[in-house]
Amino acid sequence: MKLLTVLLFSLLITACSSTYKNNDVDGQTVPRMLGQTLEQQDVSIPDMFTAEQTLLLVGYKQDTQFDIDRWLIALDMTETRVDAYEIPAIQGMLPRMFKTKINDGMRAGIPKELWKGVITLYEDGETMQAFTGNENANNARVILINQAGEILYFYDRGFSVPALNQLRSVIL
Protein backbone atom coordinates (compact mmCIF):
# COMPACT_ATOMS: atom_id res chain seq x y z
CA MET A 1 0.00 0.00 0.00
CA LYS A 2 2.83 2.42 0.86
CA LEU A 3 4.50 1.67 -2.46
CA LEU A 4 1.27 2.40 -4.32
CA THR A 5 0.88 5.70 -2.45
CA VAL A 6 4.48 6.72 -3.23
CA LEU A 7 4.04 5.81 -6.91
CA LEU A 8 0.75 7.74 -7.15
CA PHE A 9 2.29 10.80 -5.46
CA SER A 10 5.33 10.61 -7.79
CA LEU A 11 3.07 10.44 -10.83
CA LEU A 12 1.07 13.45 -9.62
CA ILE A 13 4.22 15.50 -9.14
CA THR A 14 5.81 14.60 -12.48
CA ALA A 15 2.52 14.85 -14.39
CA CYS A 16 1.93 18.34 -13.07
CA SER A 17 4.97 20.12 -14.39
CA SER A 18 6.17 20.87 -17.88
CA THR A 19 9.40 22.43 -19.03
CA TYR A 20 9.14 25.26 -21.52
CA LYS A 21 12.05 26.66 -23.48
CA ASN A 22 12.94 30.23 -22.46
CA ASN A 23 11.51 32.90 -24.76
CA ASP A 24 12.49 36.49 -25.33
CA VAL A 25 9.09 38.10 -24.95
CA ASP A 26 10.30 41.70 -25.24
CA GLY A 27 7.79 43.68 -27.32
CA GLN A 28 4.99 41.15 -26.91
CA THR A 29 1.82 41.58 -24.85
CA VAL A 30 1.37 39.75 -21.55
CA PRO A 31 -1.43 37.18 -21.90
CA ARG A 32 -4.56 37.65 -19.80
CA MET A 33 -4.36 35.61 -16.62
CA LEU A 34 -6.42 35.40 -13.46
CA GLY A 35 -4.74 35.50 -10.07
CA GLN A 36 -5.31 36.46 -6.50
CA THR A 37 -3.46 38.82 -4.19
CA LEU A 38 -2.40 37.56 -0.79
CA GLU A 39 -5.25 39.80 0.46
CA GLN A 40 -7.48 37.30 -1.38
CA GLN A 41 -8.62 39.82 -4.00
CA ASP A 42 -9.23 38.28 -7.44
CA VAL A 43 -7.39 40.16 -10.19
CA SER A 44 -6.81 39.99 -13.91
CA ILE A 45 -3.31 40.46 -15.28
CA PRO A 46 -2.47 42.75 -17.07
CA ASP A 47 -5.85 44.55 -16.83
CA MET A 48 -5.41 45.46 -13.16
CA PHE A 49 -2.31 47.56 -13.77
CA THR A 50 -3.21 51.19 -14.41
CA ALA A 51 0.16 52.88 -13.90
CA GLU A 52 2.03 54.08 -16.98
CA GLN A 53 4.61 51.37 -16.27
CA THR A 54 4.47 48.35 -13.95
CA LEU A 55 7.22 45.91 -13.05
CA LEU A 56 6.38 42.23 -12.66
CA LEU A 57 8.89 40.07 -10.80
CA VAL A 58 7.76 36.56 -11.71
CA GLY A 59 8.91 33.46 -9.88
CA TYR A 60 8.29 29.82 -10.69
CA LYS A 61 9.60 28.16 -7.54
CA GLN A 62 10.35 29.04 -3.95
CA ASP A 63 14.08 29.41 -4.62
CA THR A 64 13.31 32.28 -7.03
CA GLN A 65 12.56 34.46 -4.01
CA PHE A 66 16.30 35.05 -3.51
CA ASP A 67 16.59 36.59 -6.98
CA ILE A 68 13.37 38.61 -6.56
CA ASP A 69 14.64 39.97 -3.24
CA ARG A 70 17.89 41.11 -4.89
CA TRP A 71 15.89 42.97 -7.56
CA LEU A 72 13.64 44.60 -4.95
CA ILE A 73 16.58 45.66 -2.77
CA ALA A 74 18.43 47.08 -5.77
CA LEU A 75 15.36 49.00 -6.94
CA ASP A 76 14.98 50.46 -3.46
CA MET A 77 18.66 51.31 -3.04
CA THR A 78 18.73 53.08 -6.41
CA GLU A 79 15.46 54.87 -5.59
CA THR A 80 13.87 53.52 -8.75
CA ARG A 81 10.25 54.63 -8.84
CA VAL A 82 8.02 52.03 -10.42
CA ASP A 83 5.04 50.00 -9.20
CA ALA A 84 6.40 46.50 -8.64
CA TYR A 85 4.51 43.25 -8.06
CA GLU A 86 5.74 39.80 -7.13
CA ILE A 87 4.01 37.13 -9.20
CA PRO A 88 4.45 33.53 -8.02
CA ALA A 89 3.31 31.54 -11.08
CA ILE A 90 2.97 27.92 -10.05
CA GLN A 91 1.91 25.19 -12.41
CA GLY A 92 0.47 21.79 -11.71
CA MET A 93 -2.44 20.08 -10.07
CA LEU A 94 -0.68 19.37 -6.78
CA PRO A 95 0.13 23.04 -5.99
CA ARG A 96 -3.45 23.99 -6.90
CA MET A 97 -4.68 21.43 -4.38
CA PHE A 98 -2.52 23.00 -1.66
CA LYS A 99 -2.73 26.66 -2.71
CA THR A 100 -4.36 27.74 0.56
CA LYS A 101 -1.48 26.25 2.54
CA ILE A 102 1.11 27.72 0.15
CA ASN A 103 -0.50 31.18 0.33
CA ASP A 104 -0.72 30.97 4.13
CA GLY A 105 3.02 30.22 4.17
CA MET A 106 3.71 33.29 2.03
CA ARG A 107 1.49 35.45 4.24
CA ALA A 108 3.43 34.28 7.30
CA GLY A 109 6.69 35.57 5.78
CA ILE A 110 5.48 38.83 4.26
CA PRO A 111 4.28 41.90 6.19
CA LYS A 112 0.51 42.36 5.78
CA GLU A 113 0.87 45.81 4.20
CA LEU A 114 2.73 44.17 1.27
CA TRP A 115 0.15 41.43 0.58
CA LYS A 116 -1.57 43.47 -2.15
CA GLY A 117 1.71 43.46 -4.10
CA VAL A 118 1.93 39.66 -4.29
CA ILE A 119 -0.33 38.04 -6.89
CA THR A 120 -0.38 34.26 -7.05
CA LEU A 121 -1.15 32.46 -10.29
CA TYR A 122 -2.22 28.86 -9.87
CA GLU A 123 -4.82 28.24 -12.57
CA ASP A 124 -2.83 30.37 -15.03
CA GLY A 125 0.64 29.66 -13.64
CA GLU A 126 1.37 27.37 -16.55
CA THR A 127 0.23 30.08 -18.98
CA MET A 128 2.89 32.43 -17.61
CA GLN A 129 5.56 29.71 -17.60
CA ALA A 130 4.80 28.72 -21.18
CA PHE A 131 4.84 32.38 -22.22
CA THR A 132 8.31 33.23 -20.83
CA GLY A 133 9.79 29.76 -20.56
CA ASN A 134 10.78 28.17 -17.28
CA GLU A 135 14.31 26.92 -17.83
CA ASN A 136 16.65 28.11 -15.07
CA ALA A 137 13.60 28.47 -12.84
CA ASN A 138 15.60 29.97 -9.95
CA ASN A 139 15.91 33.17 -11.99
CA ALA A 140 13.13 35.72 -11.72
CA ARG A 141 11.43 36.86 -14.89
CA VAL A 142 11.69 40.67 -14.82
CA ILE A 143 8.93 42.14 -16.97
CA LEU A 144 8.28 45.87 -17.36
CA ILE A 145 4.91 46.54 -19.00
CA ASN A 146 2.94 49.60 -20.05
CA GLN A 147 -0.79 50.18 -19.42
CA ALA A 148 -1.71 48.06 -22.43
CA GLY A 149 0.31 45.09 -21.12
CA GLU A 150 3.01 45.49 -23.77
CA ILE A 151 6.42 44.36 -22.59
CA LEU A 152 8.95 47.19 -22.58
CA TYR A 153 11.73 45.21 -20.91
CA PHE A 154 12.30 41.52 -20.24
CA TYR A 155 15.16 39.79 -18.45
CA ASP A 156 15.49 36.23 -17.13
CA ARG A 157 19.17 35.57 -16.39
CA GLY A 158 19.36 36.39 -12.67
CA PHE A 159 20.07 39.71 -11.03
CA SER A 160 22.99 41.76 -12.34
CA VAL A 161 23.89 45.42 -12.02
CA PRO A 162 24.09 45.91 -15.82
CA ALA A 163 20.56 44.43 -16.13
CA LEU A 164 19.34 46.75 -13.37
CA ASN A 165 20.87 49.75 -15.15
CA GLN A 166 19.31 48.69 -18.44
CA LEU A 167 15.90 48.35 -16.76
CA ARG A 168 16.31 51.77 -15.12
CA SER A 169 17.08 53.31 -18.53
CA VAL A 170 13.68 52.11 -19.80
CA ILE A 171 11.69 53.25 -16.76
CA LEU A 172 10.21 56.72 -17.22
Backbone torsions as a table, in degrees:
resi	resn	phi	psi	omega
1	MET	NA	-43.2	178.9
2	LYS	-61.7	-41.1	179.7
3	LEU	-62.4	-41.9	178.4
4	LEU	-62.9	-41.7	178.7
5	THR	-63.4	-44.9	179.4
6	VAL	-62.9	-43.5	178.5
7	LEU	-63.4	-43.4	179.0
8	LEU	-62.9	-45.1	178.9
9	PHE	-61.9	-43.0	178.5
10	SER	-61.8	-41.7	177.9
11	LEU	-64.1	-41.4	178.5
12	LEU	-60.8	-44.1	-178.3
13	ILE	-65.8	-48.4	-177.0
14	THR	-72.7	-29.5	179.8
15	ALA	-75.7	-14.4	-173.0
16	CYS	-93.3	-7.7	-174.3
17	SER	-128.9	138.3	178.9
18	SER	-123.3	148.2	175.7
19	THR	-100.8	131.8	179.2
20	TYR	-120.4	134.1	178.6
21	LYS	-61.4	138.9	179.4
22	ASN	-62.0	141.1	-178.9
23	ASN	-122.9	143.4	170.4
24	ASP	-89.3	105.3	-174.4
25	VAL	-99.0	10.6	178.9
26	ASP	-55.2	130.9	178.9
27	GLY	89.4	-13.1	178.1
28	GLN	-85.2	177.5	177.6
29	THR	-108.1	134.7	178.6
30	VAL	-62.9	131.7	178.5
31	PRO	-67.2	154.4	176.5
32	ARG	-71.3	129.7	-179.8
33	MET	-141.3	148.3	177.1
34	LEU	-102.3	136.0	178.5
35	GLY	-143.9	-171.7	-179.9
36	GLN	-145.5	134.1	175.9
37	THR	-71.7	163.9	175.3
38	LEU	-66.4	-13.5	172.0
39	GLU	-79.8	0.4	179.1
40	GLN	70.7	31.6	174.3
41	GLN	-96.2	125.0	176.7
42	ASP	-72.2	136.2	-178.1
43	VAL	-139.0	160.5	175.5
44	SER	-118.4	125.0	177.1
45	ILE	-98.4	134.0	2.8
46	PRO	-93.1	4.0	-173.3
47	ASP	-56.4	-31.7	-174.6
48	MET	-71.6	-17.7	-174.7
49	PHE	-88.3	116.6	-175.9
50	THR	-109.3	-8.6	178.8
51	ALA	-69.3	158.1	179.4
52	GLU	-58.4	-37.3	175.8
53	GLN	-139.5	143.3	179.2
54	THR	-137.3	138.4	179.5
55	LEU	-104.6	126.2	176.6
56	LEU	-107.3	123.9	175.5
57	LEU	-108.4	99.8	-170.0
58	VAL	-97.7	133.1	177.7
59	GLY	-126.6	143.7	-177.7
60	TYR	-108.5	-10.2	176.8
61	LYS	-152.9	165.6	-174.8
62	GLN	-58.2	-36.9	-178.2
63	ASP	-66.0	-15.4	177.7
64	THR	-67.7	-20.7	-177.5
65	GLN	-56.8	-34.5	178.9
66	PHE	-59.5	-46.1	180.0
67	ASP	-67.5	-43.0	178.8
68	ILE	-60.4	-43.4	179.1
69	ASP	-60.8	-39.8	177.9
70	ARG	-62.5	-41.6	177.5
71	TRP	-62.7	-46.5	-178.3
72	LEU	-63.6	-42.3	178.3
73	ILE	-63.4	-44.3	-179.7
74	ALA	-64.1	-41.0	178.0
75	LEU	-62.5	-40.6	178.6
76	ASP	-67.6	-47.0	-177.1
77	MET	-64.2	-30.1	178.8
78	THR	-93.2	5.1	179.8
79	GLU	53.8	40.3	177.8
80	THR	-76.6	124.0	-176.7
81	ARG	-100.0	103.1	176.5
82	VAL	-157.8	142.5	174.2
83	ASP	-68.8	124.8	-177.8
84	ALA	-123.6	139.6	179.4
85	TYR	-129.4	139.6	171.6
86	GLU	-91.7	132.3	-176.7
87	ILE	-125.7	91.0	170.5
88	PRO	-70.7	118.8	-178.1
89	ALA	-116.5	100.0	-169.7
90	ILE	-111.1	128.4	-179.9
91	GLN	-103.6	158.2	172.3
92	GLY	110.7	154.2	-178.5
93	MET	-70.5	-40.8	-176.6
94	LEU	-62.0	-48.7	176.5
95	PRO	-60.5	-36.1	177.8
96	ARG	-62.6	-35.9	179.6
97	MET	-66.8	-30.0	-175.8
98	PHE	-112.2	21.4	-174.6
99	LYS	-62.1	-33.6	178.0
100	THR	-62.7	-44.2	179.4
101	LYS	-66.7	-41.4	178.5
102	ILE	-63.1	-47.3	179.6
103	ASN	-63.4	-40.0	177.0
104	ASP	-60.7	-38.7	177.2
105	GLY	-63.6	-40.6	177.6
106	MET	-66.5	-43.0	179.0
107	ARG	-59.5	-36.6	-178.7
108	ALA	-65.6	-26.1	-177.1
109	GLY	-103.7	1.2	-176.5
110	ILE	-125.5	131.3	177.5
111	PRO	-57.7	140.5	-174.6
112	LYS	-54.5	-36.2	-178.2
113	GLU	-66.9	-12.4	179.2
114	LEU	-100.5	-3.7	-176.2
115	TRP	-59.3	-32.4	-178.3
116	LYS	-69.0	-17.0	-179.6
117	GLY	-94.1	6.8	176.6
118	VAL	-119.0	118.3	-177.2
119	ILE	-118.6	115.4	-179.5
120	THR	-90.5	137.6	174.8
121	LEU	-115.4	112.6	174.7
122	TYR	-108.2	-58.6	-179.5
123	GLU	-61.5	-38.1	-178.3
124	ASP	-107.1	14.6	177.7
125	GLY	-59.9	-40.4	179.2
126	GLU	-67.9	-32.6	176.7
127	THR	-59.0	-47.4	179.4
128	MET	-64.8	-43.2	-178.9
129	GLN	-64.5	-40.8	178.0
130	ALA	-67.0	-34.1	-178.8
131	PHE	-65.9	-49.7	-176.5
132	THR	-94.0	-20.4	-169.5
133	GLY	90.5	152.9	-177.7
134	ASN	-129.5	19.5	171.9
135	GLU	-67.7	152.1	-175.6
136	ASN	51.7	57.0	-171.5
137	ALA	-66.8	-12.6	175.7
138	ASN	-72.2	-19.4	179.6
139	ASN	-83.2	134.1	174.1
140	ALA	-68.2	152.1	169.2
141	ARG	-98.1	116.8	-177.2
142	VAL	-101.1	113.7	-172.2
143	ILE	-128.7	114.5	174.6
144	LEU	-98.7	123.6	-178.6
145	ILE	-121.6	159.7	172.0
146	ASN	-96.5	-175.1	-177.2
147	GLN	-61.4	-26.5	-179.5
148	ALA	-86.8	-0.5	-179.4
149	GLY	84.6	8.1	178.6
150	GLU	-77.2	138.3	-175.9
151	ILE	-84.5	119.0	-179.6
152	LEU	-94.4	-23.9	-179.3
153	TYR	-154.6	137.5	177.0
154	PHE	-140.6	136.3	179.1
155	TYR	-150.5	136.8	-177.1
156	ASP	-141.6	29.1	-175.6
157	ARG	-111.4	18.6	-179.7
158	GLY	89.2	152.5	-175.5
159	PHE	-58.2	139.0	170.5
160	SER	-152.2	150.6	179.2
161	VAL	-63.5	-43.9	176.9
162	PRO	-58.6	-38.2	178.0
163	ALA	-66.2	-40.5	176.3
164	LEU	-60.0	-46.1	-179.8
165	ASN	-64.2	-37.7	177.3
166	GLN	-65.4	-44.3	176.6
167	LEU	-59.1	-46.2	-179.2
168	ARG	-61.1	-31.6	180.0
169	SER	-71.1	-20.3	180.0
170	VAL	-91.2	-27.3	-178.8
171	ILE	-71.1	132.0	-179.6
172	LEU	-66.6	NA	NA
